[in-house]
Amino acid sequence: MTGDARYARHIGLFGAEGQERIAATSAAIVGLGGLGCHVAQQVAYLGVTNFALADADAVSKSNLNRLVGAGEGDVGAPKVEIAARVIGSIQPNARVDIAPAPFNAYSPPAEFARATVLFGCVDEDSARLELVRHASAHEVPYIDLASDVAAGGEFGGRVVFAKDGERCLSCLGELDQHALARAQMTPEQRAADDRIYGIERDALNDGGPSVVSINGVVASLAVTEFMAWRTGLREPAGHLNYRGDRGTVGRRADPERTYCHYCMKLWGTAAE
């Protein structure tokens, strides 16, 4: 691969050995929506040719403002199939295994066993916790992406790079405990919870605002950290925060911690 002229400008930055490391990568991506579609495309352009993709969702009309590779004729198609098609257009010889189903840490798709890096591009913190659990138990570097458009004009996103039991979404305080609790509630309990918090859930749209360029920035930050780590250019940033409303990207230091179940106890248990 290093003799291929298409990677000459990559090699100018991180060398032939760095390109070989990328080529040897097997990337697992969970969530192939507005963030994951960018990740799949960019990682393929870098030179990765082994992929495992998981997402239970199908393309809807409202996805067409931001889903890379999807057109009017793709409405109703599984998002993993659109991502696989995009990857194939960039890397015709790529191996792409798809799972059009929710990710479950206790019974992950078999293809995920070969992954050398895991990207999480999901919306719900309950799904993020599944990915944290899987990455920690299997010692897989995990890159979590999130984007948001908040009331009051704030918009942007963040990237967390977790590896080697150094940090995770749990010990960084990036998981909404109330959202995790709601995921375990019965429908009756959720209705009671809504009444307590004064929320009319039925009146809310399924999805909030989402813009292709915001997703693209967050995905590019994540893929750049992957590139820097995988090629040996530098250690990846553990936590990047993008504030599009301010036009800034900040790096957050890890907080002091005394204990983390996922980093200090669960890390590496799958090999035991």
C-alpha positions as a LaTeX table, in Angstrom:
\begin{tabular}{lrrr}
\hline
Residue & $x$ (\AA) & $y$ (\AA) & $z$ (\AA) \\
\hline
Met1 & 0.00 & 0.00 & 0.00 \\
Thr2 & 2.83 & 2.42 & 0.78 \\
Gly3 & 3.90 & 2.33 & $-2.87$ \\
Asp4 & 0.45 & 3.49 & $-4.00$ \\
Ala5 & 0.57 & 7.05 & $-5.32$ \\
Arg6 & $-2.83$ & 7.79 & $-3.75$ \\
Tyr7 & $-1.19$ & 7.82 & $-0.29$ \\
Ala8 & 1.90 & 9.85 & $-1.21$ \\
Arg9 & 0.64 & 12.96 & 0.58 \\
His10 & $-0.25$ & 10.95 & 3.68 \\
Ile11 & 3.28 & 9.56 & 3.75 \\
Gly12 & 4.59 & 13.09 & 3.51 \\
Leu13 & 3.04 & 13.73 & 6.93 \\
Phe14 & 3.32 & 10.50 & 8.90 \\
Gly15 & 5.57 & 8.27 & 6.80 \\
Ala16 & 5.25 & 4.87 & 5.17 \\
Glu17 & 5.18 & 3.09 & 8.53 \\
Gly18 & 2.28 & 5.25 & 9.65 \\
Gln19 & 0.36 & 4.41 & 6.49 \\
Glu20 & 0.99 & 0.72 & 7.06 \\
Arg21 & $-0.40$ & 1.02 & 10.58 \\
Ile22 & $-3.56$ & 2.59 & 9.19 \\
Ala23 & $-3.84$ & $-0.16$ & 6.57 \\
Ala24 & $-3.59$ & $-2.76$ & 9.34 \\
Thr25 & $-6.48$ & $-1.19$ & 11.26 \\
Ser26 & $-9.88$ & $-2.81$ & 11.60 \\
Ala27 & $-12.40$ & $-0.10$ & 12.46 \\
Ala28 & $-15.72$ & $-0.81$ & 14.16 \\
Ile29 & $-18.31$ & 1.96 & 13.95 \\
Val30 & $-21.57$ & 1.93 & 15.89 \\
Gly31 & $-24.07$ & 4.50 & 14.65 \\
Leu32 & $-23.97$ & 5.40 & 10.95 \\
Gly33 & $-26.07$ & 8.53 & 11.08 \\
Gly34 & $-24.96$ & 12.14 & 10.88 \\
Leu35 & $-21.65$ & 11.55 & 12.67 \\
Gly36 & $-20.87$ & 7.96 & 11.76 \\
Cys37 & $-21.29$ & 8.51 & 8.02 \\
His38 & $-18.51$ & 11.12 & 8.09 \\
Val39 & $-16.29$ & 8.85 & 10.18 \\
Ala40 & $-16.74$ & 5.91 & 7.80 \\
Gln41 & $-15.95$ & 8.06 & 4.77 \\
Gln42 & $-12.88$ & 9.74 & 6.26 \\
Val43 & $-11.39$ & 6.56 & 7.76 \\
Ala44 & $-11.77$ & 4.88 & 4.36 \\
Tyr45 & $-9.99$ & 7.79 & 2.69 \\
Leu46 & $-7.15$ & 7.39 & 5.21 \\
Gly47 & $-6.63$ & 3.84 & 3.96 \\
Val48 & $-8.54$ & 1.56 & 6.33 \\
Thr49 & $-10.03$ & $-1.40$ & 4.44 \\
Asn50 & $-11.51$ & $-3.53$ & 7.26 \\
Phe51 & $-14.79$ & $-2.38$ & 8.77 \\
Ala52 & $-17.53$ & $-3.65$ & 11.07 \\
Leu53 & $-20.65$ & $-1.46$ & 11.09 \\
Ala54 & $-23.66$ & $-1.59$ & 13.39 \\
Asp55 & $-26.83$ & 0.50 & 13.35 \\
Ala56 & $-30.47$ & $-0.56$ & 13.60 \\
Asp57 & $-31.88$ & 2.57 & 11.94 \\
Ala58 & $-33.12$ & 3.10 & 8.41 \\
Val59 & $-32.78$ & 6.26 & 6.35 \\
Ser60 & $-35.62$ & 8.75 & 6.77 \\
Lys61 & $-36.43$ & 11.82 & 4.71 \\
Ser62 & $-35.19$ & 14.05 & 7.53 \\
Asn63 & $-31.75$ & 12.36 & 7.37 \\
Leu64 & $-31.08$ & 13.57 & 3.84 \\
Asn65 & $-29.76$ & 16.96 & 4.99 \\
Arg66 & $-26.68$ & 15.34 & 6.52 \\
Leu67 & $-26.28$ & 11.63 & 5.69 \\
Val68 & $-23.21$ & 11.32 & 3.47 \\
Gly69 & $-23.93$ & 9.16 & 0.41 \\
Ala70 & $-27.73$ & 8.99 & 0.84 \\
Gly71 & $-30.24$ & 10.25 & $-1.70$ \\
Glu72 & $-34.00$ & 10.29 & $-2.19$ \\
Gly73 & $-33.99$ & 6.70 & $-3.38$ \\
Asp74 & $-32.37$ & 5.49 & $-0.16$ \\
Val75 & $-35.25$ & 6.39 & 2.17 \\
Gly76 & $-36.14$ & 3.20 & 4.07 \\
Ala77 & $-32.76$ & 1.54 & 3.45 \\
Pro78 & $-30.59$ & 0.52 & 6.42 \\
Lys79 & $-28.02$ & 3.18 & 7.26 \\
Val80 & $-25.29$ & 0.53 & 7.46 \\
Glu81 & $-25.88$ & $-0.27$ & 3.80 \\
Ile82 & $-25.41$ & 3.37 & 2.79 \\
Ala83 & $-22.16$ & 3.54 & 4.77 \\
Ala84 & $-20.94$ & 0.28 & 3.24 \\
Arg85 & $-21.65$ & 1.66 & $-0.22$ \\
Val86 & $-19.69$ & 4.85 & 0.52 \\
Ile87 & $-16.75$ & 2.82 & 1.84 \\
Gly88 & $-16.87$ & 0.58 & $-1.23$ \\
Ser89 & $-16.75$ & 3.59 & $-3.56$ \\
Ile90 & $-13.52$ & 4.70 & $-1.87$ \\
Gln91 & $-11.98$ & 1.29 & $-1.18$ \\
Pro92 & $-13.41$ & $-1.23$ & $-3.70$ \\
Asn93 & $-11.54$ & $-4.12$ & $-2.07$ \\
Ala94 & $-12.58$ & $-3.29$ & 1.47 \\
Arg95 & $-14.05$ & $-5.91$ & 3.78 \\
Val96 & $-17.20$ & $-4.41$ & 5.27 \\
Asp97 & $-19.34$ & $-6.46$ & 7.66 \\
Ile98 & $-22.67$ & $-4.91$ & 8.57 \\
Ala99 & $-25.08$ & $-5.55$ & 11.42 \\
Pro100 & $-28.44$ & $-3.72$ & 11.00 \\
Ala101 & $-29.23$ & $-4.15$ & 14.71 \\
Pro102 & $-28.68$ & $-2.38$ & 18.04 \\
Phe103 & $-25.29$ & $-2.96$ & 19.65 \\
Asn104 & $-25.31$ & $-5.16$ & 22.74 \\
Ala105 & $-22.11$ & $-5.42$ & 24.79 \\
Tyr106 & $-23.08$ & $-8.87$ & 26.08 \\
Ser107 & $-23.59$ & $-10.31$ & 22.58 \\
Pro108 & $-21.72$ & $-8.06$ & 20.15 \\
Pro109 & $-21.53$ & $-8.91$ & 16.44 \\
Ala110 & $-18.80$ & $-11.49$ & 15.86 \\
Glu111 & $-17.05$ & $-9.12$ & 13.44 \\
Phe112 & $-16.31$ & $-6.75$ & 16.31 \\
Ala113 & $-13.84$ & $-9.24$ & 17.79 \\
Arg114 & $-11.18$ & $-8.21$ & 15.26 \\
Ala115 & $-11.58$ & $-4.45$ & 15.77 \\
Thr116 & $-8.47$ & $-2.47$ & 16.68 \\
Val117 & $-10.46$ & 0.73 & 17.27 \\
Leu118 & $-14.11$ & 1.41 & 18.08 \\
Phe119 & $-15.98$ & 4.58 & 17.12 \\
Gly120 & $-19.21$ & 5.38 & 18.94 \\
Cys121 & $-21.53$ & 7.74 & 17.04 \\
Val122 & $-24.78$ & 7.15 & 18.92 \\
Asp123 & $-27.45$ & 9.45 & 20.32 \\
Glu124 & $-28.40$ & 7.82 & 23.63 \\
Asp125 & $-26.23$ & 7.50 & 26.74 \\
Ser126 & $-27.60$ & 4.01 & 27.35 \\
Ala127 & $-26.03$ & 2.97 & 24.02 \\
Arg128 & $-22.80$ & 4.77 & 24.97 \\
Leu129 & $-22.63$ & 2.79 & 28.19 \\
Glu130 & $-22.88$ & $-0.45$ & 26.20 \\
Leu131 & $-19.93$ & 0.68 & 24.09 \\
Val132 & $-17.90$ & 1.69 & 27.15 \\
Arg133 & $-18.57$ & $-1.72$ & 28.67 \\
His134 & $-17.49$ & $-3.54$ & 25.50 \\
Ala135 & $-14.37$ & $-1.42$ & 24.92 \\
Ser136 & $-13.23$ & $-1.78$ & 28.51 \\
Ala137 & $-13.74$ & $-5.53$ & 28.73 \\
His138 & $-12.04$ & $-6.16$ & 25.37 \\
Glu139 & $-9.29$ & $-3.52$ & 25.73 \\
Val140 & $-10.31$ & $-1.77$ & 22.53 \\
Pro141 & $-9.48$ & 1.95 & 22.16 \\
Tyr142 & $-12.80$ & 3.75 & 22.06 \\
Ile143 & $-13.51$ & 7.12 & 20.41 \\
Asp144 & $-16.87$ & 8.60 & 21.37 \\
Leu145 & $-18.45$ & 11.42 & 19.39 \\
Ala146 & $-21.35$ & 13.70 & 20.25 \\
Ser147 & $-22.83$ & 16.78 & 18.62 \\
Asp148 & $-25.53$ & 19.05 & 19.93 \\
Val149 & $-27.55$ & 22.16 & 19.16 \\
Ala150 & $-28.83$ & 23.55 & 22.45 \\
Ala151 & $-31.47$ & 26.11 & 23.33 \\
Gly152 & $-29.93$ & 29.52 & 23.71 \\
Gly153 & $-27.79$ & 29.39 & 20.60 \\
Glu154 & $-25.03$ & 26.99 & 21.69 \\
Phe155 & $-23.93$ & 24.43 & 19.13 \\
Gly156 & $-20.97$ & 22.14 & 18.68 \\
Gly157 & $-19.88$ & 18.80 & 20.05 \\
Arg158 & $-17.16$ & 16.81 & 21.76 \\
Val159 & $-14.79$ & 13.90 & 21.23 \\
Val160 & $-13.50$ & 11.54 & 23.94 \\
Phe161 & $-10.60$ & 9.16 & 23.21 \\
Ala162 & $-10.48$ & 6.35 & 25.79 \\
Lys163 & $-7.69$ & 3.77 & 25.81 \\
Asp164 & $-5.50$ & 1.71 & 28.13 \\
Gly165 & $-7.83$ & 2.28 & 31.07 \\
Glu166 & $-6.76$ & 5.94 & 31.22 \\
Arg167 & $-10.26$ & 7.42 & 31.08 \\
Cys168 & $-13.80$ & 6.65 & 29.96 \\
Leu169 & $-17.12$ & 8.44 & 29.63 \\
Ser170 & $-18.11$ & 7.31 & 33.11 \\
Cys171 & $-15.16$ & 8.71 & 35.04 \\
Leu172 & $-15.19$ & 11.87 & 32.90 \\
Gly173 & $-18.79$ & 12.50 & 33.96 \\
Glu174 & $-20.01$ & 12.42 & 30.35 \\
Leu175 & $-22.95$ & 10.07 & 30.96 \\
Asp176 & $-26.32$ & 11.50 & 31.98 \\
Gln177 & $-27.37$ & 9.41 & 34.96 \\
His178 & $-31.02$ & 10.40 & 34.63 \\
Ala179 & $-31.03$ & 9.30 & 30.98 \\
Leu180 & $-29.47$ & 5.99 & 31.99 \\
Ala181 & $-32.11$ & 5.52 & 34.67 \\
Arg182 & $-34.92$ & 6.28 & 32.18 \\
Ala183 & $-33.58$ & 3.59 & 29.85 \\
Gln184 & $-34.30$ & 1.01 & 32.57 \\
Met185 & $-37.81$ & 2.24 & 33.36 \\
Thr186 & $-41.09$ & 0.65 & 32.33 \\
Pro187 & $-43.44$ & 2.77 & 30.16 \\
Glu188 & $-45.49$ & 3.53 & 33.26 \\
Gln189 & $-42.41$ & 4.67 & 35.18 \\
Arg190 & $-41.34$ & 6.90 & 32.28 \\
Ala191 & $-44.78$ & 8.50 & 32.21 \\
Ala192 & $-44.52$ & 9.21 & 35.95 \\
Asp193 & $-41.01$ & 10.59 & 35.44 \\
Asp194 & $-42.32$ & 12.90 & 32.71 \\
Arg195 & $-44.99$ & 14.23 & 35.05 \\
Ile196 & $-42.42$ & 14.90 & 37.76 \\
Tyr197 & $-40.23$ & 16.88 & 35.39 \\
Gly198 & $-43.14$ & 18.59 & 33.66 \\
Ile199 & $-42.27$ & 17.23 & 30.20 \\
Glu200 & $-44.84$ & 16.41 & 27.56 \\
Arg201 & $-42.76$ & 13.86 & 25.65 \\
Asp202 & $-45.45$ & 13.28 & 23.04 \\
Ala203 & $-45.16$ & 16.93 & 22.04 \\
Leu204 & $-41.45$ & 16.67 & 21.32 \\
Asn205 & $-39.99$ & 15.92 & 17.93 \\
Asp206 & $-37.96$ & 12.69 & 17.78 \\
Gly207 & $-34.83$ & 14.60 & 16.79 \\
Gly208 & $-33.52$ & 18.07 & 17.47 \\
Pro209 & $-31.66$ & 20.35 & 15.09 \\
Ser210 & $-28.77$ & 18.73 & 13.22 \\
Val211 & $-26.52$ & 20.26 & 10.54 \\
Val212 & $-24.06$ & 18.48 & 8.27 \\
Ser213 & $-21.18$ & 20.89 & 8.85 \\
Ile214 & $-21.35$ & 20.63 & 12.66 \\
Asn215 & $-21.31$ & 16.85 & 12.42 \\
Gly216 & $-18.46$ & 17.05 & 9.93 \\
Val217 & $-16.29$ & 19.14 & 12.25 \\
Val218 & $-16.80$ & 16.77 & 15.19 \\
Ala219 & $-16.14$ & 13.71 & 13.00 \\
Ser220 & $-13.00$ & 15.30 & 11.54 \\
Leu221 & $-11.68$ & 16.04 & 15.03 \\
Ala222 & $-12.24$ & 12.40 & 15.98 \\
Val223 & $-10.65$ & 10.98 & 12.85 \\
Thr224 & $-7.66$ & 13.32 & 13.22 \\
Glu225 & $-7.08$ & 12.06 & 16.77 \\
Phe226 & $-7.36$ & 8.49 & 15.46 \\
Met227 & $-4.83$ & 9.29 & 12.73 \\
Ala228 & $-2.39$ & 10.92 & 15.17 \\
Trp229 & $-2.62$ & 7.95 & 17.54 \\
Arg230 & $-2.50$ & 5.17 & 14.96 \\
Thr231 & 0.43 & 6.59 & 12.99 \\
Gly232 & 2.44 & 7.54 & 16.08 \\
Leu233 & 2.43 & 11.27 & 15.33 \\
Arg234 & 1.48 & 12.01 & 18.94 \\
Glu235 & $-0.68$ & 10.91 & 21.81 \\
Pro236 & $-4.36$ & 11.61 & 21.13 \\
Ala237 & $-6.23$ & 14.28 & 23.04 \\
Gly238 & $-8.40$ & 12.65 & 25.66 \\
His239 & $-11.26$ & 15.15 & 25.49 \\
Leu240 & $-11.88$ & 17.83 & 22.86 \\
Asn241 & $-14.79$ & 20.25 & 23.08 \\
Tyr242 & $-15.94$ & 22.07 & 19.94 \\
Arg243 & $-17.98$ & 25.25 & 20.42 \\
Gly244 & $-19.24$ & 26.20 & 16.99 \\
Asp245 & $-21.10$ & 29.21 & 18.37 \\
Arg246 & $-17.76$ & 30.59 & 19.61 \\
Gly247 & $-15.57$ & 29.22 & 16.84 \\
Thr248 & $-13.28$ & 27.40 & 19.29 \\
Val249 & $-11.92$ & 23.95 & 20.05 \\
Gly250 & $-10.77$ & 23.38 & 23.63 \\
Arg251 & $-8.93$ & 20.52 & 25.29 \\
Arg252 & $-10.18$ & 19.42 & 28.69 \\
Ala253 & $-7.81$ & 17.89 & 31.22 \\
Asp254 & $-8.76$ & 14.62 & 32.88 \\
Pro255 & $-10.22$ & 15.12 & 36.36 \\
Glu256 & $-8.65$ & 13.45 & 39.37 \\
Arg257 & $-10.26$ & 10.13 & 40.12 \\
Thr258 & $-10.02$ & 7.62 & 42.92 \\
Tyr259 & $-11.87$ & 4.72 & 41.28 \\
Cys260 & $-13.56$ & 3.84 & 37.98 \\
His261 & $-15.35$ & 0.53 & 37.51 \\
Tyr262 & $-14.81$ & 0.50 & 33.74 \\
Cys263 & $-11.17$ & 1.63 & 33.66 \\
Met264 & $-9.85$ & $-0.02$ & 36.82 \\
Lys265 & $-11.94$ & $-3.17$ & 37.24 \\
Leu266 & $-13.60$ & $-4.12$ & 33.94 \\
Trp267 & $-10.66$ & $-3.23$ & 31.65 \\
Gly268 & $-9.26$ & $-6.39$ & 30.08 \\
Thr269 & $-11.61$ & $-8.84$ & 31.77 \\
Ala270 & $-12.71$ & $-10.44$ & 28.49 \\
Ala271 & $-9.26$ & $-12.00$ & 28.11 \\
Glu272 & $-9.32$ & $-13.59$ & 31.53 \\
\hline
\end{tabular}
